[in-house]
């Protein structure tokens, strides 16, 4: 008798009852611990769920292409033979040499392409590989809130335990700088235990846009040195720092090279987020174990697009590309924030990245508004973002998604708006957002 069928006999008559076979094999508990099973913010605020004409300022991808000269690098690679086959797990040598040339002056050292640079399948896979290489079951990883949402599952899937330290927003009214989101260093020190293995620093920070100051990084470095912690410095927005703010690489501080891995991204640098090309820079003692991990996870990264990323890095400086791009993003930021000024609402003006946090605590909606089940039981910001998307026609992302449950109350006052869009789209969004005024308390 097949296992899906249960046979019973009643008064000599055989009957067959079909068993439920929908969940025969239990899945791993790590999926729940990493919030991987919950309906995430990206699926809730997906374009398919929103009005067809809704302007997407939620997800952080561009609505414009990479530069033509970078795309030509991809086309030339696709037309070749070698670049269409496996690359070395370390990354294609042309890209590693381009990374060395671009970053060596910034790190104040001649980077070794064989032992101190690793190309990965996007920044996210590079980070994941570091966790695979260094976390033991129960090791604690400190992350500042609000945090990039992929950190949490990447840590928990590898046996790590996330420990949350919130950045504290300013309390005054009106607009404020992302620099005013501050770290309580006593709170950070209390978060360190004998099980702490790593601390994640994200500068410029997603979603706040904070650029950590030299003094802040020096204090983090002192804690890392005192407690022998590995520092993962996520610097994927390093080319988008505005208003003459200084981007300090924590790896360049005294004693920090030996315990820091720095994360970079071609996707953010060249408006090519779907290419999934990233890199890690650090000492051989960190890069070599991580190479062992990434080799078993993806073996190697996309070969032709590594060549294109190499072209981008090789030509960026002589074309003045990064300075020009930074100015263009600053213009986009100013278009969006000028619209918020017209509204008279409180927001965080970012020093870096391409996100603005809008304080949505004053947004009001009818008590009987028909919200979908997916936003019920979440932070208030989920309802606010849904309401704005449906009634105003501009989508954003609720920031409580980037907090642990204990600290949700901090994040639910904010919505994240991305300005990595063309100028016309942003101007159109700003005009729509003026309609929000009638829903402000």
Secondary structure, DSSP 8 states (H G I E B T S, - for coil): --TTEEEEEETTEEEEEE---TT-S---THHHHTT-SS--HHHHT-GGGS-TT-EE-SS---SS---HHHHHHHHHHHTSSGGGS---TT--HHHHHHHHHHHHHHHTS---TTTSEEEESHHHHHHHHHHHHH--TT-EEEEEES--THHHHHHHTTT-EEEEEE-B---SSS-EEGGGSB--HHHHHHH--TTEEEEEEESS-TTT-----HHHHHHHHHHHHHHT-EEEEE-TTTT-B-TT-----GGGSTTTGGGEEEEEEHHHHTT-GGG--EEEEE-HHHHHHHHHHHHHHTSS--HHHHHHHHHHHHHHTTTTHHHHHHHHHHHHHHHHHHHHHHHT--EEE-SBSSEEEEE-TTB---TT----GGGTTS-HHHHHHHHHHHHTSEE-EEGGGGS-GGGHHHHTTEEEEE--S-HHHHHHHHHHHGGGGGGB-
